[in-house]
Amino acid sequence: MLSRTADHLYWMARYTERAENTARMLDVTLQTSMLPQSQREAERGWRATLGISELQNAYDEKHARIATHDVLDFMVRDPNNPSSIAACLTGARENARAVRGTLTTEMWEIQNATWLGMQKRLDGQLLDSDPSAFFEWVKYRSHLSRGVTLGTMLKDEAIHFIRLGTFLERADNTARILDVKFHGMRDQPGDLSQRDFYYWAALLRSVSGFEIYRKVYRDVITPARVAELLMLRGDMPRSLLACMDDVVENLRHIRNDVSADTERFAGKLHAQLKFGRIDDIMQAGLHQSLTDFLESIYELGNRVSRDFLVPLAA
């Protein structure tokens, strides 16, 4: 497969997944901001979201203070923010358009219809009237895209590049969503208050993990168990380990003459999760562990670009 074709497929998938995960992150922050708390605490939550997304400086250049409406507008529809949902869905559609001949008709129609539907919903002020409904729509369209991909695409190199992009992006964003809660907090929090329970329940729901948590642990929600579920449980679809399972598998299908070191790097990161223990991670510091993981995922993405795709600009 031509590297430019692989590049478009890979980034189409990453942008689609990034839009969904941005919606998930914003939804959990919006829900927790509505809990009884001081204005300063609510502002800290939004700052954590911007900080984890590495967008704090870009936001501060445009806005003098933190306000829910301004953060949502910046993270959802600002065309100058390359990580906004609007920019991501536009990027996904443009990459899909560049390789229409490689995609099935159903796949192209999903990408195009999602972009058109986004324009209609943003013009119709759905974000202002019911932001949670807009976030649910973004998640649904991402689910639909993945389902059509699996249901209509030939299982050749194209689908492996799509899946690789999806799971690299998901791993990155799951780590960021989890770190939002710990941002600025101690790594070993004490007993949960009633309000903390709602924070953690909202976080689990943001990654479709609340019912899974109840099924796996059958007990009260604790930060360590949430971290274990989202990091080390291979049977949790959005966990870091589950994502790395798929990254390693898809790399195996597309390996070439220069990708051995990249496979080895991915395998080492995968092994750290597969054989890791949550007690050791909590003792070392969850925030630091997640930071290290995010740095490794960034490096892995660079290696994938170097070995298979159009190299990233220096």
N, C-alpha and C positions, 0 to 999 in steps of 0.2 A: 504494500500500500504506500502511496506517495506520502511523504511526511506532512505536506500541507493539508491533505485530506484528513489524515489522522489528527492533526492539530485542530481542525475545525470540529471534528466529532468530539474530541476530548474536551474542548472548551465549551461546546454546546451543552454537554452534560454537566460540567462544573458550574456554569452560570445558572442552569436550571436548579441544581441542588443548592447553590448559594442563595438564590431567591427564596427557596423554601425554608432554609435554615435561618435566614434573616427574619423571615416572618415568624418562625418559632421563637427566636430570641426576643423579638419585639413584643410578642404576645405574652410571654412569661413576665417580662418587665412591666408591661402594662397592667397585668393582673395583680402583681405584687404591689404596684404603686397605689392600687385602690384599697389596700389593707390599712387599718388604723395605724398611722405613723406621723412623725413630724415632716414638715416640708423638706427639711434638710436630709432626712433619711430617704425620702422619695427621690430627691435630686441625686443623692449618692448612687441610687440604683440605676438611674439613666446615665450617669457619668461612667459607671462600671461597664454598661453596655457599649457606650462609645469607646471607652478605653480598650476593652477586650477586642473590639472590632478595628482598633487602631485608627479611629476616626475623630478622636477628641480634638486634635489641633485643627482639622479641616472644619469641624463644627464651630469651634470658637472663632474662626476667621469670619464666619457668617452671622453668628448670633452672640449677643452680649451675655445671655444667661441661659440656664437650662429650663426649658418649658416643654411639657409633654407634646403639645401641638408642634412645636418647632423640631423636636427630635424625630417625631414620626414623619413629618414632611421631609426632613433631611434624609432619613433612612429609607423612605419608601419611594418618593417621586423626584427627588433632586437629580436632574440629569448630569450635574457636575460632580456628583458623588459616584464613582465607578462601582461602588458596592451597594448602591441603592437597589431596591427590588425592581424599579422601573428600568434602571441601567442593565441589571442582570438579565431580565427577560428580553430586553432589546438585544443584548449581546447573544443570548441563546438563539434568538430568531435569525439574526444576521449570520451566525455561524452555520445554522441549519440551511439557510438559503444558499450559502456558498457551496454546499455539498448535497443539493437536492437529488442529484442523480444517484447518490449512495444510499439515501434514506428511502424507506417505503413511503408511499403516498400518505398513509395514515399518520406516520411520524411527522412529516412536514405539516400536515393539516393541524395537528395538535399544537405544534410550536407557533404556527401562524395565528391560529384561533386564540391561543393564550395571549399573544401580544395584542391582538385586537380587543380581546375582552378586558385586558388591563387598561387600555386607553379609555374604554367606555366606563369602567368602574371609577377610575380616577377623575374623569370629567364629570361623572355623576355624583361626586362628593361622598362616595361610600366610605372612604377612609375617615372623613370627618364625622359622619353620622354613626358608623358602626365599624371601628377598626378591626375588631376581632373577627367579624364576618369577612372582611377583606383578607385577613391573614388565613382564614380557613379556606378561602377560594384559592389563594396562592398554593397552599399545601395540596389541595385537591388536584390542581392542574399538574403539579409535579408528580403526584402519584399516577395520574393518568398518563403522563409522558413515559414514565418507567414501565408501566404496564403495557403500553403499545409497543415500546421497544422490545420487550421480552416476547410479546405475542406475535410480532410481525417481522422482526429482523432475522436474516440468515445468521447462524452462529459462526461468523467468520471474524477476521481481524477487526472489522468495523465495530461490532458489538463489544469486543473486548476493550477497545479504546474508550468507548462510551462508558462502560462499566468502571474502568479504571478511573476516569475523571470523576464519576459519581462518588465512588468510595473514598478517594483522596479528599474530595471536598467535604464529604460527610464526616470523616474522621476529624478534619480540622475544625469544623463547626461544632461537633459534639463536645470537643475539648473546650472550645470557647464558651459554649452555653453553660457547661458545668463550672467553668472558672468564674463566670459572672457572679455566681452565688458566693464564691470564696474570695472574690476580689476585695482586698482591704480588710479581710477577716482573719482571725486566727485559723490555722490549719487543723486544729483539734478542738472544735467547739464543744461546749459542755452540753448539759441537758437541753432538750428542745422545749421551747415555750409553745403555747398554742399558736401564736403568730408564726413562729418558725415552721410549724407543721404545715401551714398553708403555703409558705414560701416553697418548701420542698415538694409539696403535692403539685403546685403550679409548675415547678421545674420538670417534674416527672411527666406531667401531662403535655408539656411543650415538646417532649421527644417521644410521645405516645408510649410512655413507660409506666403509667400509674397502675393500670391493671396488671401489667407484667410484674411489677414490684410486689403487688399483693399476692400474686400467684406463686412467686418464687420464695418470698420471705414469710408471708402470712403473719406479719407482726407490725409493730409501729415503725414509722419511717425514721431512720437515723442517717445522718450525713455520710458515715462510713459505708453503709449499705448502698446508698444512692451512688456514691462514687464507685463502689465495686460493680454495681449493675451496669453503669455507663462506661466503665473502663475495661473490666476483666471478664465479663460474662459473654462468651461467644454465642450464646443462644438469644441474646438481646440484639435485635436487628440493627440498632443505631449505636451500639457500643463501639469503643475504639478497637477492641479485639475482633469483633465481627467485621468491621470495616477493613482491618488489616488482613483478615482471612481472605477477603475478596481481592484486595490489592495484590497480594502475593499470587493468588491463583490467576488473575488476569495478566500479570506480568509474565507468568510462565507461558501463557499462550502466545504472547507477542515478542518473546525474547529474540534478540538478534546477536550479531557478532560482537557488539560493544556493550551489551547490557548486563554482563555478569556482575559487575560491581554494584550496579543499581539493584539487582535482585538480591545480592548479598546484604546490602544496606537495609532493604525492606524486610528481609528475613530476620535480621538482627532485631529490628524494631518490633516485629511480630512476636519474636521469642520473648522479649522483655514483658510483653503483655500476657502472653500465653502462660508463662511460668511465674508471673508476678503475684505478690500477695498484698492485699489491701492494707494489712497492718504495717508492712514495710513502707508502703507508699505514704500512708498517713504520718508515720513517724518521720520520714524524710521531708515531709511537707507537700501537701497536695498541690498547692499553687505552683511550687517549683517543679513538681513532676509534670504537671500539665504544660508549663512553660517549656520544659525540655522536649516534651512530645511535639508541641507546636513547631519548635525549631527544627525537629527531625522531619516532620511532615513537609515543611517548607523546603528543606534540603532535598527530600525525596522528589517533590514536584519539579525542582530544578534539574535533578538527574534524569527524570522522565523526559523533560523537554530537550535536554542535551542528547539523549540517546535515540529518541523516536520522533520528536516533533520539530517544529520551526523554533530554533533557539530563542530564548527570551532576550530582549534587548539589555545590554549591560548598563 
